[in-house]
Amino acid sequence: MFPAHLSVNDLGVFAVVMVLGLIVVLLFMFDFRGASKGPSIPGEEPSDPEMGNLGDMGKAGSLHEYLMLLHEKYGTIAGFWWAKNICC
């Protein structure tokens, strides 16, 4: 059934090593910490935990005016919070 130079134990060790290798590769492929850190896009922190930057938009006069201020401050790419969701 098996070649003479391989034993059942050898195949078991090989299978365990392959599964552990696959787990390591998957852990490197998915950055689980990235979701908790938030995006790396520059922008304002939420001024209100529930409303995000919606109050700041009202103070600026409109969404367009708020975006103009963000781009003036942070450059061509800037993010903001629409309630609890990040927008960019």
C-alpha positions in Angstrom: 0.0 0.0 0.0 2.7 2.5 1.0 6.2 2.7 -0.4 8.7 0.8 1.7 10.5 3.9 2.8 7.4 5.7 4.1 5.5 4.8 7.2 2.1 5.9 8.4 3.8 8.0 11.0 5.8 9.8 8.3 2.6 10.7 6.5 0.9 11.9 9.7 3.8 14.2 10.5 3.7 15.5 6.9 0.0 16.2 7.2 0.4 18.1 10.5 3.3 20.2 9.1 1.3 21.0 6.0 -1.8 22.1 8.0 0.3 24.3 10.3 2.1 25.8 7.3 -1.3 26.6 5.7 -2.5 28.3 8.9 0.7 30.4 9.0 0.2 31.4 5.4 -3.4 32.4 6.0 -2.5 34.4 9.1 0.0 36.4 7.0 -2.5 36.9 4.2 -5.1 38.4 6.4 -4.2 41.4 8.5 -6.7 41.0 11.3 -5.3 43.9 13.2 -5.9 46.3 10.3 -9.7 46.4 10.8 -9.3 47.6 14.4 -6.7 50.2 13.6 -9.0 52.0 11.1 -8.0 53.2 7.7 -4.6 54.8 7.0 -6.3 57.6 5.0 -5.7 61.0 6.6 -8.7 62.8 7.9 -10.7 64.0 10.9 -11.5 61.8 13.9 -15.2 61.6 14.6 -16.3 64.6 16.7 -19.3 62.6 18.0 -19.2 58.8 18.7 -22.8 58.4 17.3 -22.9 61.1 14.6 -19.3 61.0 13.4 -18.5 64.3 11.6 -22.1 65.1 10.6 -22.1 68.1 13.1 -18.9 69.4 11.5 -20.5 69.3 8.1 -23.4 71.4 9.5 -20.9 73.9 10.9 -19.2 74.1 7.5 -22.5 74.8 5.8 -22.8 71.8 3.6 -21.1 68.5 2.7 -19.4 70.2 -0.2 -17.9 73.0 2.0 -16.8 70.4 4.6 -15.1 68.4 1.8 -13.4 71.5 0.6 -12.0 72.2 4.1 -10.8 68.6 4.4 -9.0 68.6 1.1 -7.4 72.0 1.9 -6.2 70.5 5.2 -5.2 66.9 4.2 -4.7 67.0 0.5 -6.4 65.2 -2.4 -7.4 62.1 -0.4 -9.2 62.6 2.9 -11.6 60.6 5.0 -14.4 61.5 7.4 -17.0 59.7 9.5 -20.6 59.5 8.4 -22.3 58.4 11.6 -20.3 55.3 12.6 -19.1 54.6 9.1 -15.8 55.8 7.6 -16.0 57.5 4.3 -13.2 58.4 1.9 
